[in-house]
Amino acid sequence: MSQTTDASKTLRVGVVGLGFAGTTHLDAYTALPGTEVVALAGKETERLHELAETRHVPHTSPDWQDLVARDDLDIVSIGVPNSLHAPIAIAALESGKHVFCEKPLATTGAEAQAMVDAAVANDRVLEVAYNHRRRADVQFLADHVRPVDGQDGPLGHVYHARASWRRRAGIPGITSWFTNKDAAGGGPLIDLGSHVLDIAMYLMGEPRVVAVSAVAYNELGTAGRGGSTGGGPVSGATGRPFDVEDFANALLRFEDGSSLQLQASWASYSKDDEDIEVELLGSTGGARLFVRNYATEGTVELYSDIDGVPAVTRPAVHVPAGHHQRVIEEFLATIRSGSHEGHHGEFALHRTRVVDAVYASAQAGHEVEVVR
Ligand SMILES: NC(=O)c1ccc[n+]([C@@H]2O[C@H](COP(=O)([O-])OP(=O)(O)OC[C@H]3O[C@@H](n4cnc5c(N)ncnc54)[C@H](O)[C@@H]3O)[C@@H](O)[C@H]2O)c1
């Protein structure tokens, strides 16, 4: 077992998963100084060997168990279907490895709690890939709305937010693991909604969600409509049923009285394309992030009054690529700091509890409380 807080030591990494997520992790560690990817696991044999050869990874295996059992790893990086996050992370944490896990942390709050418990018990870092919060436009907004010396920022008291990720036709592989409840935990709400929920809660200063009222539908996906035309998971079709939502809408109530409307869709007959939106309504100003097709310019607007006249400001924020790499850099810095307090997956656990409550409310047809 390799446990270290020696900041100068090379951190040895095992990456599980060969799709967009696993490959992005692999490339991030490969590009960063002070890390070495020594093991890679995944089911697609040809791709496994091609990635290992081109990224100079010495050890490969088809199964995550072989990788996690290695005693020469400091880190396990998880980029596999959501239902595998908990078993892999818990096994890795219990064998003394730090874990970087894709979003969502887990398919249920109970699984996420077990992961956090394992991270705390073994004092290992458990970090989640909320990479979109590391976009430069989100960082700009975070700096802009943040209270200064205990005083409200330019937006005043932020009492409501709207956060959504909506697609016109972007179901990621109908009949892949993404569209099966057991493998994914849910549809666009747990997939895309996890990101915009994270951004909104981050910008609002991490208020606790106490109750959720939600609806969810699957009118298009179950009829075979709304599939994504490009990309898709490398793991392909599973033959499992499409039994998740393709659209969800929720109202979240926070402990401090503020609220958030959260919406996610993989497909809908609408003007949507590939639209990420987060809007903050404050007592003295407002702000809107609108990102169409991963745009990198012109994504921020600020709303205020100038001499009593409604005004719109469009700050020229440029968004460079590499959000995943920045989250991984922070994860590595936390490990090297030796101080893991607050980095055992706690924020992601609360978000997973919220996702649980969204699905429970949609199923029950009434508002439900969020488990503490
Ligand atoms: N943060 C982001 O922007 C982002 C983007 C895409 C996906 N994701 C997340 O990443 C994860 C993976 O998504 P993806 O699109 O890369 O999926 P994918 O289907 O393309 O890849 C999944 C990989 O997991 C591997 N795998 C499955 N079972 C395995 C096992 N038992 N042992 C070892 N490997 C196994 C498959 O072989 C495959 O290589 C999901 O949790 C998803 O939500 C995050």
The ligand as an SDF file (V2000), in Angstrom:
LIG
                    3D

 44 48  0  0  0  0  0  0  0  0999 V2000
  -17.3020   15.1780  -16.3730 N   0  0  0  0  0  0  0  0  0  0  0  0
  -17.6820   15.0520  -17.6330 C   0  0  0  0  0  0  0  0  0  0  0  0
  -17.6950   16.0260  -18.3780 O   0  0  0  0  0  0  0  0  0  0  0  0
  -18.0960   13.6930  -18.1440 C   0  0  0  0  0  0  0  0  0  0  0  0
  -18.2750   13.4800  -19.5220 C   0  0  0  0  0  0  0  0  0  0  0  0
  -18.6440   12.1940  -19.9490 C   0  0  0  0  0  0  0  0  0  0  0  0
  -18.8510   11.1770  -19.0210 C   0  0  0  0  0  0  0  0  0  0  0  0
  -18.6800   11.4470  -17.6900 N   0  0  0  0  0  0  0  0  0  0  0  0
  -18.8630   10.3680  -16.6790 C   0  0  0  0  0  0  0  0  0  0  0  0
  -17.8080    9.4290  -16.8620 O   0  0  0  0  0  0  0  0  0  0  0  0
  -18.2610    8.1120  -16.6310 C   0  0  0  0  0  0  0  0  0  0  0  0
  -17.9960    7.2570  -17.8790 C   0  0  0  0  0  0  0  0  0  0  0  0
  -18.6470    7.8530  -19.0000 O   0  0  0  0  0  0  0  0  0  0  0  0
  -18.1010    7.5990  -20.4800 P   0  0  0  0  0  0  0  0  0  0  0  0
  -18.8960    8.4820  -21.3720 O   0  0  0  0  0  0  0  0  0  0  0  0
  -16.6240    7.6740  -20.5100 O   0  0  0  0  0  0  0  0  0  0  0  0
  -18.5960    6.0730  -20.6740 O   0  0  0  0  0  0  0  0  0  0  0  0
  -18.1180    4.9830  -21.7450 P   0  0  0  0  0  0  0  0  0  0  0  0
  -19.2080    3.9820  -21.8180 O   0  0  0  0  0  0  0  0  0  0  0  0
  -17.6500    5.6540  -22.9830 O   0  0  0  0  0  0  0  0  0  0  0  0
  -16.8370    4.3240  -21.0630 O   0  0  0  0  0  0  0  0  0  0  0  0
  -16.9850    3.4870  -19.9390 C   0  0  0  0  0  0  0  0  0  0  0  0
  -15.7260    2.6630  -19.7470 C   0  0  0  0  0  0  0  0  0  0  0  0
  -15.8840    1.8590  -18.5770 O   0  0  0  0  0  0  0  0  0  0  0  0
  -15.2870    0.6020  -18.8320 C   0  0  0  0  0  0  0  0  0  0  0  0
  -15.7850   -0.4330  -17.9320 N   0  0  0  0  0  0  0  0  0  0  0  0
  -17.0540   -0.8880  -17.7900 C   0  0  0  0  0  0  0  0  0  0  0  0
  -17.0850   -1.8950  -16.9060 N   0  0  0  0  0  0  0  0  0  0  0  0
  -15.8070   -2.1010  -16.4930 C   0  0  0  0  0  0  0  0  0  0  0  0
  -15.1820   -3.0150  -15.5950 C   0  0  0  0  0  0  0  0  0  0  0  0
  -15.8910   -3.9510  -14.9260 N   0  0  0  0  0  0  0  0  0  0  0  0
  -13.8420   -2.9310  -15.4100 N   0  0  0  0  0  0  0  0  0  0  0  0
  -13.1110   -1.9910  -16.0710 C   0  0  0  0  0  0  0  0  0  0  0  0
  -13.6400   -1.1050  -16.9330 N   0  0  0  0  0  0  0  0  0  0  0  0
  -14.9790   -1.1730  -17.1430 C   0  0  0  0  0  0  0  0  0  0  0  0
  -15.6880    0.3270  -20.2680 C   0  0  0  0  0  0  0  0  0  0  0  0
  -14.8830   -0.7150  -20.8020 O   0  0  0  0  0  0  0  0  0  0  0  0
  -15.4460    1.6890  -20.9010 C   0  0  0  0  0  0  0  0  0  0  0  0
  -14.1230    1.8030  -21.3320 O   0  0  0  0  0  0  0  0  0  0  0  0
  -19.7290    8.2430  -16.2280 C   0  0  0  0  0  0  0  0  0  0  0  0
  -19.8230    8.2880  -14.8370 O   0  0  0  0  0  0  0  0  0  0  0  0
  -20.1480    9.5840  -16.8170 C   0  0  0  0  0  0  0  0  0  0  0  0
  -21.1860   10.1990  -16.0790 O   0  0  0  0  0  0  0  0  0  0  0  0
  -18.3150   12.6650  -17.2570 C   0  0  0  0  0  0  0  0  0  0  0  0
  1  2  1  0
  2  3  2  0
  2  4  1  0
  4  5  1  0
  4 44  2  0
  5  6  2  0
  6  7  1  0
  7  8  2  0
  8  9  1  0
  8 44  1  0
  9 10  1  0
  9 42  1  0
 10 11  1  0
 11 12  1  0
 11 40  1  0
 12 13  1  0
 13 14  1  0
 14 15  2  0
 14 16  1  0
 14 17  1  0
 17 18  1  0
 18 19  2  0
 18 20  1  0
 18 21  1  0
 21 22  1  0
 22 23  1  0
 23 24  1  0
 23 38  1  0
 24 25  1  0
 25 26  1  0
 25 36  1  0
 26 27  1  0
 26 35  1  0
 27 28  2  0
 28 29  1  0
 29 30  1  0
 29 35  2  0
 30 31  1  0
 30 32  2  0
 32 33  1  0
 33 34  2  0
 34 35  1  0
 36 37  1  0
 36 38  1  0
 38 39  1  0
 40 41  1  0
 40 42  1  0
 42 43  1  0
M  CHG  2   8   1  16  -1
M  END
$$$$
